[in-house]
Structure formats: C-alpha cells, structure tokens
Amino acid sequence: MSEQELVAKAAWLYHVAGLNQESTARRLGITRARVNKMLSDARESGLVSISINQADVGLLPVEEALKAEYGLDFCICTPALGLSADEDGDLSQKFAFRAVGTAAAAHLRVVLAESTHPVIGTGWGRTIEQMTLQLAGVRAPHARFISLMGSLTANSAYNPFEVVHSLARSTGGQGFFLPVPFIADSAEDRQVLLSQRSVQRALDIARTTTVAYVSVGELTEDSLLRQQEMITREELNALRALGAVGDTNGIFFDREGRPVDHELSHRTIAMPLVDLKQASIVALVAGLPKVNAAQALLRSGLCRGLIIDGDTALQLHQLQASRGA
C-alpha cells in the first residue's frame, strides 16, 4: 500500500467510519502519532474537507449588518476566535486563510450544483489556494474555470494557472487562463500581449463569468505582492502616497474604492471588475491586516457577496459603526 493510499484509508476510518485515532492506528498497524500526522496532512492537502453549518456559528447579526451597509446579496462570516494580529499574527492569519477558503469552497459547491453552465472566474493568493484545497469530492464537468488575471507569476502555489488547473482537475470541468504575466514590463508590452489571439480568446471567456471569486490584498511590506517581489518597495510607497490602501486583480484602489492612477495600473494584465457586470463578484477577506482594504473594496459597490473570517468581520463592522457615529 502506497503512502497516499494509507493516508486516504486513515482519513476514511477516522472521518467516515467514526473510529478514534487509537482504533485507526490499530486497524492499520501503525502508531497513533503517525495517524495524527496523516489526518493533519489529509486536511492540508485537501484530501479531507470540512463543512460546517454557517447558520450555527453565531455571527448572523454581523452578517446582516454588513449586507445592509454595503448592499450585498449575501455575507458569510466564519467563527471568530478572538485572536488579534498583535497577540499571534501568524496563527490568526493561517486560521483566517483556511477558514475563509473552506467557506468559499462550500459556497462554490452550491454554485456548481445549482448552475447549468457556470463560468467561475478566479484571482490568486493564499485564500483562493485554500478554496481549491477544500473542494474535494465535487464533480462538475459542465463547469468552466477562468483566471481573471495574467497567470504567469513566480510562486506556483498561488498563481492563477495553478488555481484554475486545480479546480478543473478536482471537478472534471474545463480550465482556461490568461497565458501572460500579471504585470508587463511596460505599458507598450501590455498592449502587445493583450493583442495576442490566445489572450483575446481567454478574455472572451472571462466576459461570460457568472461568479467571480477575488481576494483582497493590503498594501504593506507583508502583502503577497511584496513577498513575491511582484512590486518594488518604491512602487509600494508611491501607491500609498497616491492614497492606495489595497488591491484586487490588478486594481489598486483608495479608501473609497476608487481606482488609483499609478504607472502599475497601465502594466497589469487582468479583467477589469467593472467589465464583469453580469457576474456575481464575491470578495474573499482573510485576516485582520486586510480590514481597511476590504472596507475600501466594498465601498466601490462592485461586490455582490462577501466571505470573511469572523475576527475581521467584527473589526470591519466596528469600523463602519464608528464612521457612522
């Protein structure tokens, strides 16, 4: 029996058959410590995904308040842990990515089950990566997945190509992507890349998107854009000097959700969210450092849905309440 088969069997015995870790270990002839690690690996890899009834997690009043404030069709909050960025930033961030990714996967399952020919648009990042990992056991050969931004980025775990490939592979659907970098070297290079037939075909598919899942980035040194060295420190500082507080899919925006006109804006290759008028754009917000960027994006009025971790949702609600006071 291969290691992968052993992990799958341990996960089945524990999660489906209901055996405890000791009984699972005895059945497989391995140690309990090894079973514990296998179960953890199964969750990390997406072999096992966990679904929780969101109606029972206690943040319904906050969800309703955020829906009303930002004119959303729906808002899903994951449970709040009461963690702060100062107390344990790394722990709270990891939990937020996984929690929002899990909730987004649950939402996507419903979309795939209820739609005849869904076209699912995606961005990139750690939250969307978690969404793909939590989508185990879903078959949707009728679905099409399309990246809404240039798919050739440095990190293979987070880039749009891997996201689309993973979603298509998991569901049996079709995957399409923009075969160009996310940020071109110059505005002239961007125009040349956009003129390619393969890019135009991908954009035509993107324009038929029915549901788009986009993550929100904060403009700090800890942001994924800086960690992946996709923008320089000088560019980050210049964006902030112009009032930018966040980004999504190549759009840098200020506190009111208005696009900021920076040189980078003329080099990014992505489907503008304003061109997805027929789609339901769902913002995925994971982690307290993203609260200001999330508030700004929601003020733009582009999003129809919000999936957010509970701690950030509470802070976002407080920010909005203090603004209206």
Phi and psi in degrees as GROMACS dihedral restraints (atoms count N, CA, C in turn):
[ dihedral_restraints ]
;  ai    aj    ak    al  type     phi  dphi    fc
    3     4     5     6     1   -72.5    20    10
    4     5     6     7     1   165.1    20    10
    6     7     8     9     1   -62.0    20    10
    7     8     9    10     1   -39.5    20    10
    9    10    11    12     1   -64.3    20    10
   10    11    12    13     1   -41.0    20    10
   12    13    14    15     1   -65.5    20    10
   13    14    15    16     1   -37.2    20    10
   15    16    17    18     1   -66.3    20    10
   16    17    18    19     1   -41.9    20    10
   18    19    20    21     1   -61.2    20    10
   19    20    21    22     1   -45.3    20    10
   21    22    23    24     1   -62.4    20    10
   22    23    24    25     1   -40.3    20    10
   24    25    26    27     1   -68.4    20    10
   25    26    27    28     1   -40.3    20    10
   27    28    29    30     1   -62.3    20    10
   28    29    30    31     1   -42.9    20    10
   30    31    32    33     1   -63.7    20    10
   31    32    33    34     1   -40.4    20    10
   33    34    35    36     1   -66.1    20    10
   34    35    36    37     1   -45.2    20    10
   36    37    38    39     1   -62.8    20    10
   37    38    39    40     1   -38.0    20    10
   39    40    41    42     1   -79.9    20    10
   40    41    42    43     1   -49.7    20    10
   42    43    44    45     1   -86.0    20    10
   43    44    45    46     1   -32.3    20    10
   45    46    47    48     1  -100.3    20    10
   46    47    48    49     1   -50.1    20    10
   48    49    50    51     1   -75.0    20    10
   49    50    51    52     1   -20.5    20    10
   51    52    53    54     1    85.6    20    10
   52    53    54    55     1    12.7    20    10
   54    55    56    57     1   -73.0    20    10
   55    56    57    58     1   148.9    20    10
   57    58    59    60     1   -79.9    20    10
   58    59    60    61     1   176.3    20    10
   60    61    62    63     1   -63.8    20    10
   61    62    63    64     1   -37.0    20    10
   63    64    65    66     1   -65.5    20    10
   64    65    66    67     1   -44.0    20    10
   66    67    68    69     1   -67.6    20    10
   67    68    69    70     1   -37.5    20    10
   69    70    71    72     1   -62.5    20    10
   70    71    72    73     1   -43.5    20    10
   72    73    74    75     1   -62.4    20    10
   73    74    75    76     1   -43.0    20    10
   75    76    77    78     1   -65.3    20    10
   76    77    78    79     1   -40.4    20    10
   78    79    80    81     1   -64.8    20    10
   79    80    81    82     1   -35.6    20    10
   81    82    83    84     1   -92.6    20    10
   82    83    84    85     1    -9.8    20    10
   84    85    86    87     1    73.2    20    10
   85    86    87    88     1    33.5    20    10
   87    88    89    90     1  -130.3    20    10
   88    89    90    91     1   176.0    20    10
   90    91    92    93     1   -80.1    20    10
   91    92    93    94     1   157.8    20    10
   93    94    95    96     1   -65.1    20    10
   94    95    96    97     1   -36.3    20    10
   96    97    98    99     1   -61.2    20    10
   97    98    99   100     1   -37.8    20    10
   99   100   101   102     1   -69.4    20    10
  100   101   102   103     1   -38.0    20    10
  102   103   104   105     1   -61.3    20    10
  103   104   105   106     1   -44.4    20    10
  105   106   107   108     1   -57.8    20    10
  106   107   108   109     1   -44.1    20    10
  108   109   110   111     1   -67.6    20    10
  109   110   111   112     1   -39.6    20    10
  111   112   113   114     1   -62.4    20    10
  112   113   114   115     1   -42.1    20    10
  114   115   116   117     1   -64.7    20    10
  115   116   117   118     1   -38.1    20    10
  117   118   119   120     1   -66.1    20    10
  118   119   120   121     1   -43.4    20    10
  120   121   122   123     1   -63.1    20    10
  121   122   123   124     1   -36.7    20    10
  123   124   125   126     1   -63.8    20    10
  124   125   126   127     1   -38.2    20    10
  126   127   128   129     1   -71.0    20    10
  127   128   129   130     1   -42.4    20    10
  129   130   131   132     1   -63.3    20    10
  130   131   132   133     1   -38.1    20    10
  132   133   134   135     1   -81.7    20    10
  133   134   135   136     1   -13.5    20    10
  135   136   137   138     1    91.4    20    10
  136   137   138   139     1     1.0    20    10
  138   139   140   141     1   -60.6    20    10
  139   140   141   142     1   -37.9    20    10
  141   142   143   144     1  -115.1    20    10
  142   143   144   145     1   126.9    20    10
  144   145   146   147     1  -119.1    20    10
  145   146   147   148     1   146.7    20    10
  147   148   149   150     1  -114.4    20    10
  148   149   150   151     1   130.4    20    10
  150   151   152   153     1  -113.4    20    10
  151   152   153   154     1   131.9    20    10
  153   154   155   156     1  -124.5    20    10
  154   155   156   157     1   136.8    20    10
  156   157   158   159     1   -67.9    20    10
  157   158   159   160     1   109.2    20    10
  159   160   161   162     1   -64.3    20    10
  160   161   162   163     1   -21.7    20    10
  162   163   164   165     1   -68.8    20    10
  163   164   165   166     1   -15.3    20    10
  165   166   167   168     1  -103.4    20    10
  166   167   168   169     1     8.5    20    10
  168   169   170   171     1   -97.4    20    10
  169   170   171   172     1    -0.9    20    10
  171   172   173   174     1    91.0    20    10
  172   173   174   175     1     8.4    20    10
  174   175   176   177     1  -114.0    20    10
  175   176   177   178     1    24.5    20    10
  177   178   179   180     1   -57.8    20    10
  178   179   180   181     1   -42.7    20    10
  180   181   182   183     1   -61.0    20    10
  181   182   183   184     1   -37.7    20    10
  183   184   185   186     1   -68.2    20    10
  184   185   186   187     1   -42.4    20    10
  186   187   188   189     1   -57.3    20    10
  187   188   189   190     1   -46.4    20    10
  189   190   191   192     1   -65.4    20    10
  190   191   192   193     1   -37.9    20    10
  192   193   194   195     1   -66.6    20    10
  193   194   195   196     1   -42.6    20    10
  195   196   197   198     1   -67.5    20    10
  196   197   198   199     1   -38.2    20    10
  198   199   200   201     1   -58.4    20    10
  199   200   201   202     1   -48.5    20    10
  201   202   203   204     1   -66.3    20    10
  202   203   204   205     1   -42.0    20    10
  204   205   206   207     1   -64.7    20    10
  205   206   207   208     1   -40.3    20    10
  207   208   209   210     1  -108.5    20    10
  208   209   210   211     1     9.3    20    10
  210   211   212   213     1    62.8    20    10
  211   212   213   214     1    41.6    20    10
  213   214   215   216     1   -90.0    20    10
  214   215   216   217     1   152.6    20    10
  216   217   218   219     1   -76.7    20    10
  217   218   219   220     1   -32.6    20    10
  219   220   221   222     1  -156.3    20    10
  220   221   222   223     1   156.7    20    10
  222   223   224   225     1  -141.6    20    10
  223   224   225   226     1   130.0    20    10
  225   226   227   228     1  -120.8    20    10
  226   227   228   229     1   119.7    20    10
  228   229   230   231     1  -107.7    20    10
  229   230   231   232     1   133.2    20    10
  231   232   233   234     1   -82.4    20    10
  232   233   234   235     1   167.3    20    10
  234   235   236   237     1   -58.8    20    10
  235   236   237   238     1   144.2    20    10
  237   238   239   240     1   -88.0    20    10
  238   239   240   241     1   135.9    20    10
  240   241   242   243     1   -96.7    20    10
  241   242   243   244     1   -12.4    20    10
  243   244   245   246     1    78.3    20    10
  244   245   246   247     1    17.3    20    10
  246   247   248   249     1   -86.6    20    10
  247   248   249   250     1   149.5    20    10
  249   250   251   252     1  -118.6    20    10
  250   251   252   253     1   159.0    20    10
  252   253   254   255     1   -63.1    20    10
  253   254   255   256     1   -30.8    20    10
  255   256   257   258     1   -74.4    20    10
  256   257   258   259     1   -37.2    20    10
  258   259   260   261     1   -70.0    20    10
  259   260   261   262     1   -50.8    20    10
  261   262   263   264     1  -155.7    20    10
  262   263   264   265     1    76.6    20    10
  264   265   266   267     1   -59.0    20    10
  265   266   267   268     1   -41.7    20    10
  267   268   269   270     1   -65.3    20    10
  268   269   270   271     1   -44.9    20    10
  270   271   272   273     1   -63.7    20    10
  271   272   273   274     1   -45.8    20    10
  273   274   275   276     1   -65.5    20    10
  274   275   276   277     1   -37.1    20    10
  276   277   278   279     1   -66.3    20    10
  277   278   279   280     1   -46.3    20    10
  279   280   281   282     1   -61.8    20    10
  280   281   282   283     1   -41.8    20    10
  282   283   284   285     1   -63.9    20    10
  283   284   285   286     1   -42.4    20    10
  285   286   287   288     1   -63.2    20    10
  286   287   288   289     1   -44.9    20    10
  288   289   290   291     1   -57.7    20    10
  289   290   291   292     1   -48.3    20    10
  291   292   293   294     1   -69.1    20    10
  292   293   294   295     1   -41.5    20    10
  294   295   296   297     1   -63.7    20    10
  295   296   297   298     1   -47.6    20    10
  297   298   299   300     1   -69.0    20    10
  298   299   300   301     1   -38.6    20    10
  300   301   302   303     1   -60.0    20    10
  301   302   303   304     1   -40.8    20    10
  303   304   305   306     1   -65.7    20    10
  304   305   306   307     1   -44.1    20    10
  306   307   308   309     1   -65.7    20    10
  307   308   309   310     1   -38.1    20    10
  309   310   311   312     1   -66.5    20    10
  310   311   312   313     1   -38.7    20    10
  312   313   314   315     1   -63.3    20    10
  313   314   315   316     1   -40.1    20    10
  315   316   317   318     1   -63.4    20    10
  316   317   318   319     1   -40.6    20    10
  318   319   320   321     1   -64.9    20    10
  319   320   321   322     1   -42.8    20    10
  321   322   323   324     1   -64.1    20    10
  322   323   324   325     1   -36.7    20    10
  324   325   326   327     1   -56.5    20    10
  325   326   327   328     1   -44.6    20    10
  327   328   329   330     1   -64.9    20    10
  328   329   330   331     1   -43.7    20    10
  330   331   332   333     1   -59.0    20    10
  331   332   333   334     1   -45.5    20    10
  333   334   335   336     1   -66.9    20    10
  334   335   336   337     1   -34.7    20    10
  336   337   338   339     1   -74.2    20    10
  337   338   339   340     1   -33.1    20    10
  339   340   341   342     1   -96.5    20    10
  340   341   342   343     1   -11.0    20    10
  342   343   344   345     1  -101.8    20    10
  343   344   345   346     1   142.1    20    10
  345   346   347   348     1   -74.8    20    10
  346   347   348   349     1   -51.1    20    10
  348   349   350   351     1  -136.3    20    10
  349   350   351   352     1    70.3    20    10
  351   352   353   354     1   -70.6    20    10
  352   353   354   355     1   142.3    20    10
  354   355   356   357     1  -117.1    20    10
  355   356   357   358     1   113.1    20    10
  357   358   359   360     1  -103.7    20    10
  358   359   360   361     1   116.1    20    10
  360   361   362   363     1   -92.2    20    10
  361   362   363   364     1   142.9    20    10
  363   364   365   366     1  -136.5    20    10
  364   365   366   367     1   158.2    20    10
  366   367   368   369     1  -104.3    20    10
  367   368   369   370     1  -130.2    20    10
  369   370   371   372     1  -146.1    20    10
  370   371   372   373     1   179.4    20    10
  372   373   374   375     1   115.7    20    10
  373   374   375   376     1   175.9    20    10
  375   376   377   378     1   -70.7    20    10
  376   377   378   379     1   -34.1    20    10
  378   379   380   381     1   -69.4    20    10
  379   380   381   382     1   -44.3    20    10
  381   382   383   384     1   -68.7    20    10
  382   383   384   385     1   -33.8    20    10
  384   385   386   387     1   -58.8    20    10
  385   386   387   388     1   -43.7    20    10
  387   388   389   390     1   -63.9    20    10
  388   389   390   391     1   -35.8    20    10
  390   391   392   393     1   -59.5    20    10
  391   392   393   394     1   -42.9    20    10
  393   394   395   396     1   -66.6    20    10
  394   395   396   397     1   -35.3    20    10
  396   397   398   399     1   -70.0    20    10
  397   398   399   400     1   -26.3    20    10
  399   400   401   402     1   -94.0    20    10
  400   401   402   403     1     9.4    20    10
  402   403   404   405     1  -100.2    20    10
  403   404   405   406     1    35.1    20    10
  405   406   407   408     1   -69.3    20    10
  406   407   408   409     1   147.1    20    10
  408   409   410   411     1    77.2    20    10
  409   410   411   412     1    21.1    20    10
  411   412   413   414     1  -113.0    20    10
  412   413   414   415     1   129.0    20    10
  414   415   416   417     1  -113.2    20    10
  415   416   417   418     1   125.2    20    10
  417   418   419   420     1  -149.9    20    10
  418   419   420   421     1    67.9    20    10
  420   421   422   423     1   -64.0    20    10
  421   422   423   424     1   -14.2    20    10
  423   424   425   426     1   -84.2    20    10
  424   425   426   427     1    -4.5    20    10
  426   427   428   429     1   -91.9    20    10
  427   428   429   430     1   151.2    20    10
  429   430   431   432     1  -123.6    20    10
  430   431   432   433     1   136.8    20    10
  432   433   434   435     1  -117.3    20    10
  433   434   435   436     1   133.6    20    10
  435   436   437   438     1  -136.2    20    10
  436   437   438   439     1   132.8    20    10
  438   439   440   441     1   -75.4    20    10
  439   440   441   442     1   140.0    20    10
  441   442   443   444     1   -99.0    20    10
  442   443   444   445     1    10.2    20    10
  444   445   446   447     1  -148.7    20    10
  445   446   447   448     1   162.6    20    10
  447   448   449   450     1   -50.7    20    10
  448   449   450   451     1   131.9    20    10
  450   451   452   453     1  -101.1    20    10
  451   452   453   454     1     1.1    20    10
  453   454   455   456     1  -101.4    20    10
  454   455   456   457     1    88.2    20    10
  456   457   458   459     1  -116.3    20    10
  457   458   459   460     1   168.7    20    10
  459   460   461   462     1   -69.8    20    10
  460   461   462   463     1   -40.6    20    10
  462   463   464   465     1   -92.7    20    10
  463   464   465   466     1   117.9    20    10
  465   466   467   468     1   -68.7    20    10
  466   467   468   469     1   -24.3    20    10
  468   469   470   471     1   -72.3    20    10
  469   470   471   472     1   -30.9    20    10
  471   472   473   474     1  -108.6    20    10
  472   473   474   475     1   -11.4    20    10
  474   475   476   477     1   -73.4    20    10
  475   476   477   478     1   155.4    20    10
  477   478   479   480     1   -59.2    20    10
  478   479   480   481     1   -33.9    20    10
  480   481   482   483     1   -60.1    20    10
  481   482   483   484     1   -46.3    20    10
  483   484   485   486     1   -66.3    20    10
  484   485   486   487     1   -36.8    20    10
  486   487   488   489     1   -61.1    20    10
  487   488   489   490     1   -50.9    20    10
  489   490   491   492     1   -64.1    20    10
  490   491   492   493     1   -43.5    20    10
  492   493   494   495     1   -60.7    20    10
  493   494   495   496     1   -42.9    20    10
  495   496   497   498     1   -65.2    20    10
  496   497   498   499     1   -42.8    20    10
  498   499   500   501     1   -65.1    20    10
  499   500   501   502     1   -42.9    20    10
  501   502   503   504     1   -66.0    20    10
  502   503   504   505     1   -41.9    20    10
  504   505   506   507     1   -65.5    20    10
  505   506   507   508     1   -41.0    20    10
  507   508   509   510     1   -67.7    20    10
  508   509   510   511     1   -35.1    20    10
  510   511   512   513     1  -103.3    20    10
  511   512   513   514     1   -14.8    20    10
  513   514   515   516     1    81.6    20    10
  514   515   516   517     1    10.7    20    10
  516   517   518   519     1   -84.8    20    10
  517   518   519   520     1  -171.4    20    10
  519   520   521   522     1  -102.6    20    10
  520   521   522   523     1   143.8    20    10
  522   523   524   525     1  -118.8    20    10
  523   524   525   526     1   138.2    20    10
  525   526   527   528     1  -135.5    20    10
  526   527   528   529     1   148.4    20    10
  528   529   530   531     1  -149.2    20    10
  529   530   531   532     1   161.9    20    10
  531   532   533   534     1   -83.5    20    10
  532   533   534   535     1   110.1    20    10
  534   535   536   537     1   -81.3    20    10
  535   536   537   538     1    54.2    20    10
  537   538   539   540     1  -144.1    20    10
  538   539   540   541     1   164.1    20    10
  540   541   542   543     1   -65.5    20    10
  541   542   543   544     1   158.4    20    10
  543   544   545   546     1   -70.2    20    10
  544   545   546   547     1   -39.4    20    10
  546   547   548   549     1  -124.6    20    10
  547   548   549   550     1   117.6    20    10
  549   550   551   552     1   -76.6    20    10
  550   551   552   553     1   162.8    20    10
  552   553   554   555     1   -70.4    20    10
  553   554   555   556     1   -26.7    20    10
  555   556   557   558     1  -153.7    20    10
  556   557   558   559     1   166.1    20    10
  558   559   560   561     1   -63.9    20    10
  559   560   561   562     1   -34.2    20    10
  561   562   563   564     1   -67.0    20    10
  562   563   564   565     1   -42.1    20    10
  564   565   566   567     1   -62.0    20    10
  565   566   567   568     1   -37.9    20    10
  567   568   569   570     1   -59.2    20    10
  568   569   570   571     1   -44.3    20    10
  570   571   572   573     1   -64.4    20    10
  571   572   573   574     1   -38.1    20    10
  573   574   575   576     1   -64.4    20    10
  574   575   576   577     1   -45.1    20    10
  576   577   578   579     1   -64.2    20    10
  577   578   579   580     1   -41.4    20    10
  579   580   581   582     1   -65.2    20    10
  580   581   582   583     1   -24.7    20    10
  582   583   584   585     1   -78.3    20    10
  583   584   585   586     1   -10.8    20    10
  585   586   587   588     1   -66.8    20    10
  586   587   588   589     1   140.3    20    10
  588   589   590   591     1   -60.5    20    10
  589   590   591   592     1   -39.5    20    10
  591   592   593   594     1   -63.5    20    10
  592   593   594   595     1   -34.8    20    10
  594   595   596   597     1   -71.9    20    10
  595   596   597   598     1   -41.9    20    10
  597   598   599   600     1   -63.0    20    10
  598   599   600   601     1   -37.9    20    10
  600   601   602   603     1   -64.2    20    10
  601   602   603   604     1   -41.7    20    10
  603   604   605   606     1   -65.1    20    10
  604   605   606   607     1   -39.5    20    10
  606   607   608   609     1   -66.7    20    10
  607   608   609   610     1   -34.9    20    10
  609   610   611   612     1   -61.5    20    10
  610   611   612   613     1   -40.7    20    10
  612   613   614   615     1   -67.2    20    10
  613   614   615   616     1   -42.0    20    10
  615   616   617   618     1   -59.2    20    10
  616   617   618   619     1   -33.8    20    10
  618   619   620   621     1   -69.3    20    10
  619   620   621   622     1   -13.1    20    10
  621   622   623   624     1   -97.9    20    10
  622   623   624   625     1     8.1    20    10
  624   625   626   627     1   -52.5    20    10
  625   626   627   628     1   133.3    20    10
  627   628   629   630     1   -97.4    20    10
  628   629   630   631     1   -39.3    20    10
  630   631   632   633     1  -135.2    20    10
  631   632   633   634     1   129.5    20    10
  633   634   635   636     1  -118.4    20    10
  634   635   636   637     1   127.1    20    10
  636   637   638   639     1  -103.7    20    10
  637   638   639   640     1   116.7    20    10
  639   640   641   642     1  -125.6    20    10
  640   641   642   643     1   140.4    20    10
  642   643   644   645     1   -97.1    20    10
  643   644   645   646     1   162.3    20    10
  645   646   647   648     1  -112.7    20    10
  646   647   648   649     1   131.5    20    10
  648   649   650   651     1  -111.8    20    10
  649   650   651   652     1   143.5    20    10
  651   652   653   654     1   -93.3    20    10
  652   653   654   655     1   147.9    20    10
  654   655   656   657     1   -95.7    20    10
  655   656   657   658     1    80.1    20    10
  657   658   659   660     1  -136.8    20    10
  658   659   660   661     1   173.9    20    10
  660   661   662   663     1   -65.5    20    10
  661   662   663   664     1   -21.1    20    10
  663   664   665   666     1   -89.5    20    10
  664   665   666   667     1    -2.1    20    10
  666   667   668   669     1   -68.5    20    10
  667   668   669   670     1   158.2    20    10
  669   670   671   672     1   -64.5    20    10
  670   671   672   673     1   -34.2    20    10
  672   673   674   675     1   -59.1    20    10
  673   674   675   676     1   -38.5    20    10
  675   676   677   678     1   -80.4    20    10
  676   677   678   679     1   -40.9    20    10
  678   679   680   681     1   -60.7    20    10
  679   680   681   682     1   -35.5    20    10
  681   682   683   684     1   -88.5    20    10
  682   683   684   685     1     3.6    20    10
  684   685   686   687     1    55.7    20    10
  685   686   687   688     1    37.4    20    10
  687   688   689   690     1   -83.3    20    10
  688   689   690   691     1   -23.8    20    10
  690   691   692   693     1  -130.4    20    10
  691   692   693   694     1   154.3    20    10
  693   694   695   696     1   -86.7    20    10
  694   695   696   697     1   167.5    20    10
  696   697   698   699     1   -63.2    20    10
  697   698   699   700     1   -37.2    20    10
  699   700   701   702     1   -64.8    20    10
  700   701   702   703     1   -40.7    20    10
  702   703   704   705     1   -66.4    20    10
  703   704   705   706     1   -40.2    20    10
  705   706   707   708     1   -58.6    20    10
  706   707   708   709     1   -48.5    20    10
  708   709   710   711     1   -64.5    20    10
  709   710   711   712     1   -37.1    20    10
  711   712   713   714     1   -66.5    20    10
  712   713   714   715     1   -40.9    20    10
  714   715   716   717     1   -61.0    20    10
  715   716   717   718     1   -45.2    20    10
  717   718   719   720     1   -66.5    20    10
  718   719   720   721     1   -34.1    20    10
  720   721   722   723     1   -64.7    20    10
  721   722   723   724     1   -28.0    20    10
  723   724   725   726     1   -84.2    20    10
  724   725   726   727     1    -0.7    20    10
  726   727   728   729     1    99.6    20    10
  727   728   729   730     1     3.4    20    10
  729   730   731   732     1   -69.5    20    10
  730   731   732   733     1   137.8    20    10
  732   733   734   735     1  -121.8    20    10
  733   734   735   736     1   -12.4    20    10
  735   736   737   738     1  -165.6    20    10
  736   737   738   739     1   178.2    20    10
  738   739   740   741     1  -150.6    20    10
  739   740   741   742     1   156.6    20    10
  741   742   743   744     1  -154.7    20    10
  742   743   744   745     1   128.5    20    10
  744   745   746   747     1    50.2    20    10
  745   746   747   748     1    42.7    20    10
  747   748   749   750     1    83.9    20    10
  748   749   750   751     1     3.6    20    10
  750   751   752   753     1  -104.4    20    10
  751   752   753   754     1   121.0    20    10
  753   754   755   756     1   -99.5    20    10
  754   755   756   757     1   128.1    20    10
  756   757   758   759     1  -132.3    20    10
  757   758   759   760     1   158.0    20    10
  759   760   761   762     1   -92.4    20    10
  760   761   762   763     1  -170.4    20    10
  762   763   764   765     1   -64.5    20    10
  763   764   765   766     1   -19.7    20    10
  765   766   767   768     1   -98.7    20    10
  766   767   768   769     1     7.0    20    10
  768   769   770   771     1    81.0    20    10
  769   770   771   772     1    13.4    20    10
  771   772   773   774     1   -88.3    20    10
  772   773   774   775     1   137.7    20    10
  774   775   776   777     1   -59.7    20    10
  775   776   777   778     1   141.0    20    10
  777   778   779   780     1  -100.1    20    10
  778   779   780   781     1   130.0    20    10
  780   781   782   783     1   -87.1    20    10
  781   782   783   784     1    95.0    20    10
  783   784   785   786     1  -123.7    20    10
  784   785   786   787     1   158.4    20    10
  786   787   788   789     1   -53.7    20    10
  787   788   789   790     1   -33.9    20    10
  789   790   791   792     1   -62.9    20    10
  790   791   792   793     1   -32.4    20    10
  792   793   794   795     1   -62.8    20    10
  793   794   795   796     1   -22.6    20    10
  795   796   797   798     1   -94.8    20    10
  796   797   798   799     1     4.0    20    10
  798   799   800   801     1  -117.9    20    10
  799   800   801   802     1   -18.7    20    10
  801   802   803   804     1   -74.1    20    10
  802   803   804   805     1   145.2    20    10
  804   805   806   807     1  -116.3    20    10
  805   806   807   808     1   105.7    20    10
  807   808   809   810     1  -160.4    20    10
  808   809   810   811     1   160.7    20    10
  810   811   812   813     1   -78.3    20    10
  811   812   813   814     1   116.2    20    10
  813   814   815   816     1   -58.9    20    10
  814   815   816   817     1   134.7    20    10
  816   817   818   819     1   -62.2    20    10
  817   818   819   820     1   -29.8    20    10
  819   820   821   822     1   -67.5    20    10
  820   821   822   823     1   -18.1    20    10
  822   823   824   825     1   -85.4    20    10
  823   824   825   826     1    -3.8    20    10
  825   826   827   828     1  -100.5    20    10
  826   827   828   829     1    49.4    20    10
  828   829   830   831     1   -63.8    20    10
  829   830   831   832     1   -29.8    20    10
  831   832   833   834     1   -83.6    20    10
  832   833   834   835     1    -9.5    20    10
  834   835   836   837     1   -96.0    20    10
  835   836   837   838     1   156.9    20    10
  837   838   839   840     1   -93.5    20    10
  838   839   840   841     1   108.1    20    10
  840   841   842   843     1   -88.3    20    10
  841   842   843   844     1   123.1    20    10
  843   844   845   846     1  -112.2    20    10
  844   845   846   847     1   118.7    20    10
  846   847   848   849     1   -85.9    20    10
  847   848   849   850     1   130.4    20    10
  849   850   851   852     1  -106.0    20    10
  850   851   852   853     1   119.2    20    10
  852   853   854   855     1  -122.5    20    10
  853   854   855   856     1   118.2    20    10
  855   856   857   858     1  -132.1    20    10
  856   857   858   859     1   110.4    20    10
  858   859   860   861     1   112.2    20    10
  859   860   861   862     1   138.0    20    10
  861   862   863   864     1   -57.7    20    10
  862   863   864   865     1   -33.5    20    10
  864   865   866   867     1   -62.8    20    10
  865   866   867   868     1   -14.6    20    10
  867   868   869   870     1   -94.8    20    10
  868   869   870   871     1     3.4    20    10
  870   871   872   873     1   -63.2    20    10
  871   872   873   874     1   -41.1    20    10
  873   874   875   876     1   -69.4    20    10
  874   875   876   877     1   -39.8    20    10
  876   877   878   879     1   -65.0    20    10
  877   878   879   880     1   -39.0    20    10
  879   880   881   882     1   -64.2    20    10
  880   881   882   883     1   -44.8    20    10
  882   883   884   885     1   -59.6    20    10
  883   884   885   886     1   -41.5    20    10
  885   886   887   888     1   -65.9    20    10
  886   887   888   889     1   -45.7    20    10
  888   889   890   891     1   -62.2    20    10
  889   890   891   892     1   -41.4    20    10
  891   892   893   894     1   -65.8    20    10
  892   893   894   895     1   -31.8    20    10
  894   895   896   897     1   -66.4    20    10
  895   896   897   898     1   -21.2    20    10
  897   898   899   900     1   -66.7    20    10
  898   899   900   901     1   -23.6    20    10
  900   901   902   903     1    80.1    20    10
  901   902   903   904     1     6.9    20    10
  903   904   905   906     1   -79.0    20    10
  904   905   906   907     1   -26.6    20    10
  906   907   908   909     1   -90.1    20    10
  907   908   909   910     1   140.2    20    10
  909   910   911   912     1  -103.0    20    10
  910   911   912   913     1   -16.8    20    10
  912   913   914   915     1  -142.3    20    10
  913   914   915   916     1   158.7    20    10
  915   916   917   918     1  -139.8    20    10
  916   917   918   919     1   128.3    20    10
  918   919   920   921     1  -121.7    20    10
  919   920   921   922     1   120.1    20    10
  921   922   923   924     1  -144.6    20    10
  922   923   924   925     1   146.8    20    10
  924   925   926   927     1   -72.3    20    10
  925   926   927   928     1   151.7    20    10
  927   928   929   930     1   -60.8    20    10
  928   929   930   931     1   -41.5    20    10
  930   931   932   933     1   -64.4    20    10
  931   932   933   934     1   -41.7    20    10
  933   934   935   936     1   -70.2    20    10
  934   935   936   937     1   -35.7    20    10
  936   937   938   939     1   -61.1    20    10
  937   938   939   940     1   -43.5    20    10
  939   940   941   942     1   -62.5    20    10
  940   941   942   943     1   -42.1    20    10
  942   943   944   945     1   -68.6    20    10
  943   944   945   946     1   -38.2    20    10
  945   946   947   948     1   -63.0    20    10
  946   947   948   949     1   -41.7    20    10
  948   949   950   951     1   -63.4    20    10
  949   950   951   952     1   -40.8    20    10
  951   952   953   954     1   -66.4    20    10
  952   953   954   955     1   -39.9    20    10
  954   955   956   957     1   -59.8    20    10
  955   956   957   958     1   -44.5    20    10
  957   958   959   960     1   -69.2    20    10
  958   959   960   961     1   -37.3    20    10
  960   961   962   963     1   -65.9    20    10
  961   962   963   964     1   -40.0    20    10
  963   964   965   966     1   -69.4    20    10
  964   965   966   967     1   -31.8    20    10
  966   967   968   969     1   -68.0    20    10
  967   968   969   970     1   -34.6    20    10
  969   970   971   972     1   -86.3    20    10
  970   971   972   973     1    -9.3    20    10
